[in-house]
Amino acid sequence: MHLTGLPDRFAGEMGHLLGPDFPDAIGVAVSGGGDSMALLHLAAGWARIFGVSMSVVTVDHGLRDASASEAAMVADECATLGVAHDILQWKWDGNGNLQDAARNGRRALIGAWAQGRPVLLGHTRDDQAETLLMRLARGSGVDGLAAMAGLRGAGDWQIVRPMLHLGREELRHYLKVLNIPFVDDPTNDDATYARVRMRHLIGQEGLDTVRLANTAQAMARARVALAARAHDAATAMMRPTTQGCIALDRDALTRIEAETQLRILAGAIGAVAGAVYRPRLSALTQTLDRVLAGGTTTLQGAILVPKGAQLFVAREYQAVADHQVPAHSGDLWDGRWMPVGQGLTGAVLRALGADGLQQITVRPEDAAPRACLLGLPSIWAGDRLIACSALDFGTDAGVKDQIRGSFPQSLLVH
């Protein structure tokens, strides 16, 4: 196993992902494990050659006694390389699944630390293979089985994975030959974790990392094509309706293939409810069956109402009924709506509800059904409705949608 080509292959992948106009600065997330320590040294060498400023971050989850010493090891190695390093602390609040919480917490801390810089993560070809097997065991469809993207937007920063074409074995060889320190997390051998069990399957019955990673890449290509089909179909079946709601041509939805139906439905739910994750396939399929049969239903904070020739998708009132923000604070309501205009001091932004709908005597002709209007953002002074701009009510105040881009555009793979 030769090392001479590894930095060149890494540089080639960086060029492929970031293009010829490199950013002035990058971030690198390093845990102290073998993959991330290899990433640290490969990235440091690349940054020196191309004149790019580089900073490193380590998130200390505090879940193991050794986590602090591992973070200190990364700090020492960064000092040797002359690279800036920060340690961020994360504490579990005890809610939800620990592994999911740790992953999401780490991502949030890194995103805040990035300050708009692209951040390199150390996922490898082996991670691709293990993830594919884990999701296959869960019954995932094409999207779940698709490979991790080498470049992915995450709000105002980018996730960069330049080692997806590299194997863990060759990276370990690189570390040992160059005498680069790293730690082996003891949980990597703990069979109570699904990823460890899947790792043990690799090498059996023709399962190897290259074949599995290639399969994940094939799924990624299929995902792009299916997403483009859903985008085009959704664009064609969109109908005018109330701001914050989505109206689709029911006949057009009925005529298309099931995979595209499910994608459009999941995308519409995510668009109105701000859902981070797509609903489970079984729940989504049941919801599709109900609405195609003409029944009103709810899923993941959205309400779906078939009426006449259209299917309406809107924010479910019960999901936001207890949430309000001071209208003058500049805070977003429901993670999306920003109050704007005059006369906001002392007012609150909350869901319209039945009491607000009673105060609006005239509604636009293309307004969504009543059940879809209850969850609309509206501005109140006590019990008096000041404004509901989605229904053209009120003149001096309203709300602005802070979510950019159209619903069909959100269906594409970015």
N, C-alpha and C positions, 0 to 999 in steps of 0.2 A: 504494500500500500504506500503510494508516493504522496508526499506533501507539497511538492513543488507547484502543482497546479491549483491547489485549494484557494489561496488568496486571489488568483486570477479568476477562478470560477465565481468566487464571492463578488469580486469587482464587476464581473460581467452581469451578474444578477442585479446588483445595485443599479447599474446603468440601464438595464432593461426595465426595472421597476420605477426609477425616478427620472429617467430620460437624460438627455445631455446637459440640461441646465440644473445642476445639483443645487439643493438648498444650501444656504450659508451655514446652517446649524442643524444637527440631528440629535435626538435623544436615543439612548439604548437602555432597555430594561434588563437588568442582570440580577438573577436570584442567587447565584453562587453554584448552581448545578452545572454539570458538564456542558450541556448545550449552550447555556447562556454565557459561560466563561469562554468558550470557543468564539461565540459571537462577539464578546467584548474585545478580544485580541484581533479578530479579523476586521471588525469595524474600526478599531483604532488605527490599524495599518492602512486601511482604505482612506480614512479621514485625513491622515498625515499626507498621503500622496496627492489627494485632491484638494487639500487646503480647506477642509470643512471643519468647523467647530463642533466638538462632540462633548456631550454631558451624559452621565450615567445615573440611573435611579435604581434603588433597591427598595422593595416594599417588605417590611418586616411584619409578618402576620402575627407573630407571637404565639403561634400554635404549637411550637416545639421549643424545648429548652435551648436547643442549639441555634435557633434562628438569629439571635443577636450576634453570636460569634460568626455566623456565616455572612451576615451583612458587613461585619467588621473586616472579614477576609476580602470581600469585594472592594471595600474602601481602600484597604492596603494595596491591592493589585492596581486599582485606579491611580493611586498616588505614585506607584512605580511607573505607570504609563504616562503620567502627567495629565490625567483626565479628571475633570470635575465630577464629584460624586455626591449624591444626596440619599439619605435614608429616610423613608416615610413609614410611619407607624399606622397599622390598621388593627382595630379591635372588633371582635364579633359581638353583636348586641344580643345574641342568643336566638334570634328569629330566623325561621326558614332553614333550608339546607345549608350546612356549614360550607361544603365545597363550593356551592353556587354563590353563597354570600362572599366567600373569600375571593373568588374569581371576579365578581362584580365590583367588590370593594377595591381590589387591586387596579382594575381597569379605570375606575373613577379617579383614584388617586393619581395614577399615571397621566390621565387626561388633563387633570388640573395642573400637574407639574409641567406638562409638555409646552404649554403656552404657545400653541400653534405649530410647534416643530413636529416633523415626522418622527415617530419612535419605532426603533427596531426591536422586534421580538424574536426569540430564539427557537421557534417551532421548526421541526425537521420533517424529512420524509417519513420517519418512523411515527411521528405524531399524526401525520396524515393517515397512515395505515391503521393505527390504533383507534383513531376517531371514527374512521369508516366502519370498523367492526363494532364499536360501541353503538353507533347509531343504527346499524343494521340489526343488532339485537333488540333495539327499541322499536323496530318496525318503521323507521323513517322512510320518507319518499325521496324523490330526486334531490330536493333542496337540502335535506339533511345529510345525504350521502355525498354531496358535492364537496370538492376539495376546498380547504381554506384558501382564501385569496392571498396572493403575494402582496397586494396593495389594497387597502380598504380605508374608506373614510370613516371617521368616528367623531362626528361633530366638527369642531374647528381644528382637529388634528388628524393625522394619518397613521394607521398601523402599517408597518413595513415588515414583511417576513422574507428576508433574503436567503434563508437556509432551507427552504422547503424542498430543494433539489438535492440536499446533502443528507447522508445517512448518519445515524448516531454513532455507528462503529468507526467510521473514518474520522469523525470529530473527536472521539475518545483517543484515537491514535495520534491525532494532531496535538492534543493536550499532553499526552504522555511523552511524546518525543521532545516537545519544547518545554517540558517540565512546568506546565501551567497548573496552578492549584485549582481544585474544584472539590465539591462535596457531593456525596451520594445520599439523597434523601432516603431515609429508611422506609418510608411509605412506598417507595418504588418496588419493594419486594413484598408488600402487604396485600395478600390476595383478597382482603375484604373490599378493596377498591376495584371497580369494574375495569378501569384502564389497565391495571396490572394483570387481571385475568385475561384480557384480550391480548396483551403483550405476550403471554405464555402460549397463546394459540398460533402466533406467527412462527412459521417454520414447519407447521404441520399441514398435511394434505395440500401441498402446493401453495400455501399462503405465505407470501413473502412481501416485504415492504415495497419493493418496486412494483409488483403486480397490483397490490392494493392501492398504492398511490396513483398508479395509472388509471385504475378504475375510478378513483375519486376525481381525477381530472376529466374523465369521460362524463361523469355525472355533472361536473361543473359546466362543461360545454352544453349538455342537454338543458341544464337549468337556464342558461343564457337564452337559448332558443325558445324555451317554453315561456320565459318571462316576456320576451319580445312579442310572442303571440298573444299573451294576456294583455299587454299594453295596447296593442292594435285593436283587439276586440273590445276592451273597455272604453277606449276612445270613441269607437263607433257607436256604442250603446249608451253613452252618457246623455242625460237630459237635464235641462235647466231646472233648478230648484233652490230652496232656501240655503243661504250661506251656512256652512258647517255641516250640511247634510249632503248625501249623494243619492242621485236618482238614476236608475238603470232601466233600460228597456227590457221588460220581462220576457217578451217573445224572443228577442235576440239572445238573451241569456239562456233560455231553454234550448235553443237550437245548437249551441256550440258544444264541443266535447267536454266531458266531465272534468278533466284536469284543468282546463282553462276556467271553467265555472268556479272550481274551488280556489284557484289563484285569485280571481277577481273578487270573490266573496271575502277571502282572507285579507286582501289588500284594502278593501273598502272598510272592513271592521277596524283594521289597524289605523287607517287614515282618520276616522272619526273618533276613535277611542284612545289613540296614542299608544296602542299596545306594542310592547317591545318584541314579544315573541308571537309567532303564528299560533292560532289555536291548534289543539290536538286534532289529528286527522279524523278520528271517530266523531268528535264533537262537531267539527266543521261539516262533515258529510251529513250528519243528522240535521244540522241547521239548513243546509242546502235543500235537503229533501222537504223540510217543512215549508220553506218559503216558496219553492217551486209548486207545492201543493196549495199555496194560497194562505198559509198560516203565519201569523205574527210571532216572532220569537226574539230572544235575546242571547247574546254570546259575548263574553269578554268585554263587558261594559258598553256594548252597542246594542241598539234595537233595530230589527229588520222588519219592515212593514210592507207587504205586497198590497198595492191598491191600484185598481184599474189596470192600465197597461204598463205600470212601472213598479219597480221594487225600490223602496226608500231605505237608506241606511243612515242612522243618526246616533248621537250620543244617548245612552240610556239615562233617563232622569235619576233613577235610584243610585246610579254610580257616582253622581255629583251632587246629590240633593243636600248633603251636609257640608259642602265645601264653599267657602266664600273668602274673598280677599278685599282689603280696603281699596277702593277705586283710585285713590290718589297715590298709592304706594309704589306703583310701577311694577308690582308683582304680577306674574302670569297666573291666570285662572285656568285650571285643568291642564297646566303645562303648555298652553297654546294661545290663550286670548289675552290681549293687552288693552286695558281701558285707555281711551283717548278722549280729548275734547274738554269742554268747559263745565264748571259746576260739579266737580268730582269730590270736593272736600266733604268729608263725612259720609259719602256714599259708599256702597259696597257692590262688588261684582259677584253675582251668583247665578245659579240656574233659574230659568224663567218660571218654571212650575205652573201649576194650574191657576194659582192666584195671580200670576203675571199675565197669563194668557187671557184671563177675564178682563183685564184692563186694556186689551188691544181689540178694538171693535172692528177694525178693517185690516185684512191681511192681503198680501200680494196674491195674484191669481195663481202663480206657480208654487205657492207655499206647500211644504211637505205636510203629510197628515199630522193630526193633533199630537199623537203619541211621540212623533219625532221632534216636535217643537218644545216640549217640556224641558229638555236638557240644553236649550240654547243659552248662551251667555247673555246676561242682562244686567243693567245698572239700576240700583235701588237707593232710595232715601227713606229709611224706615219701611213702612208698608206700601209706599208709593213707587211704582215703576217709573223710572226716569227715561230709560232708553233700552231698546232692543233693536240694534241696527239691522240684524238679519231679517226682521219683519218690518223694516222702515218705520219704526216707532221711535219718537224722540228726535230732537234736532241738534242739541248742543253737546251731546256726548254719545259715545258708542264704543265699539271694541274693534281691535285690529288683529287679524290672524297672523301670528308669528311663525306659523309653519309654512315654509316656502315650497313651491312646486305643486303641481297638480296631482290628483289621485292616480291617474293612469301612469304618470311619470314615476311614481313610487313603486310601481310594479316591476320596473326594469332592474336588472342586476347592475349595481354601480361599483 
